[in-house]
Amino acid sequence: MKHGTVSMDKAGRLVLPKAVRERLHLVPGAVLSIEVREDRVELRPVEQEPSLIKRDDWWVHLGRAAADFPVEEAVRRHREERLGRVSR
């Protein structure tokens, strides 16, 4: 499926069109694998485990969070929600 064209900047960077990012659910910090096949380049999202999941109503951090994911803020909000439920 063709989604238009992109230009490479002097540093070799490409900007993926918004429609492509949305279709593949790509967010900042997403990891892509790159493969050269004959006369083309293929990029594929790398499946990654989430760094923060909910288990039994508790948030569990499984590794390193994406650089722009506010872990401390998420924990603080969840703690406040839980305290609000307990104090009712």
C-alpha positions in Angstrom: 0.0 0.0 0.0 1.5 3.3 -1.0 1.3 6.3 1.3 3.2 8.9 -0.7 6.8 9.9 -0.5 9.2 11.1 2.1 12.5 13.0 1.9 15.6 12.2 3.9 17.4 15.1 5.7 21.1 15.7 5.9 21.4 13.5 8.9 19.6 10.6 7.1 16.3 11.0 9.0 12.9 10.3 7.6 9.5 11.5 8.9 6.8 8.9 8.5 3.5 10.4 7.3 0.9 10.7 10.0 -1.4 8.2 8.2 1.3 5.6 8.4 2.1 6.2 12.1 -1.6 6.0 13.0 -2.2 2.9 10.9 0.7 1.1 12.6 0.1 2.7 16.0 3.6 4.1 16.1 4.3 6.6 18.9 7.4 8.6 19.7 10.2 6.2 20.8 8.7 3.3 18.8 11.4 0.9 17.7 11.5 -0.2 14.0 13.6 -2.9 12.4 15.2 -2.1 9.1 15.9 -4.6 6.3 17.3 -4.0 2.8 15.7 -6.2 0.2 17.0 -5.9 -3.4 16.1 -2.4 -4.3 14.0 -1.4 -1.4 14.1 -0.7 2.4 11.5 -2.2 4.7 10.8 -0.8 8.1 8.7 -2.9 10.6 7.6 -2.1 14.1 9.4 -4.3 16.7 7.0 -5.9 19.1 7.8 -4.6 22.6 6.4 -5.5 26.0 4.8 -2.5 27.7 7.1 -1.1 30.5 4.2 -0.4 32.8 1.2 -2.8 33.2 -1.6 -3.2 35.7 -1.7 -6.5 37.7 -4.3 -7.0 40.4 -5.1 -3.3 40.5 -1.4 -2.5 41.0 0.9 -0.8 38.4 4.0 -2.9 37.8 7.0 -1.5 36.0 8.6 -4.2 33.8 11.7 -2.4 32.6 12.8 0.9 31.1 10.0 3.3 30.2 10.1 5.2 26.9 11.9 8.5 27.3 8.7 10.6 27.1 6.5 8.4 29.4 5.9 10.1 32.7 6.2 7.0 35.0 6.4 9.1 38.2 3.3 11.0 37.2 1.3 7.8 36.4 2.3 6.3 39.7 1.3 9.5 41.6 -2.1 9.7 39.8 -2.8 6.0 40.5 -1.9 6.4 44.2 -4.2 9.4 44.5 -7.1 7.4 42.9 -6.5 4.5 45.3 -6.3 6.7 48.3 -9.5 8.4 47.2 -11.3 5.1 47.0 -10.1 4.0 50.5 -11.1 7.3 52.1 -14.7 7.1 50.9 
